[in-house]
Amino acid sequence: MPAASVLFVCMGNICRSPLAEAVLRARLATMPALAGGEVDSAGTHGYHVGAPPDERMCRAAARRGYDLTSLRARQVQLADFDRFGWILAMDRQNLAVLQALRAQRGIGSVPDLLLRHAPAAGTQEVPDPYYGGERGFEQVIDLVEQAVAGLLVALSQGQGPATESGAGP
């Protein structure tokens, strides 16, 4: 089975998307059959380019065994639509930005929402915990862990990402 390339996207690439990157990397480390794929994260906005993830997210993630300290924020590039097969947004606002970027490009991977892989979560958007308290960061981790588990099922079954026709996971 070919290795999948996955890009997680939020607004600033300092909370939700670096967490998703770390969670998927940790899970893939235990699944040799899916090894070899590229996993990255980015933001739709360049507010924090080069900055490490938010300290509150780093602390919350570390309590669950995820290390975000080596990650640095970057902004989505048009080339990412060719580089990654799966481009997964944390919410509809960032999905809309990705769809507009892809329209500029005219080709490339079709972005989708990460939480489509966690139908039992009861929501399709990972909320931004940036302006909230500690519980918000824990909630984000819960949602991302559920979605990554669903994504891994799709990857292990050889399912592809969303397509222009709307088919996909």
Sequence and secondary structure as in RCSB ss.txt:
>XXXX:A:sequence
MPAASVLFVCMGNICRSPLAEAVLRARLATMPALAGGEVDSAGTHGYHVGAPPDERMCRAAARRGYDLTSLRARQ
VQLADFDRFGWILAMDRQNLAVLQALRAQRGIGSVPDLLLRHAPAAGTQEVPDPYYGGERGFEQVIDLVEQAVAG
LLVALSQGQGPATESGAGP
>XXXX:A:secstr
     EEEEESSSSSHHHHHHHHHHHHHTT GGGTT  EEEEESS TTTT    HHHHHHHHHTT   TT    B
  TTHHHH SEEEESSHHHHHHHHHHHHHH SS   EEGGGG GGGS S     TTS HHHHHHHHHHHHHHHHH
HHHHHHTT     TTS   
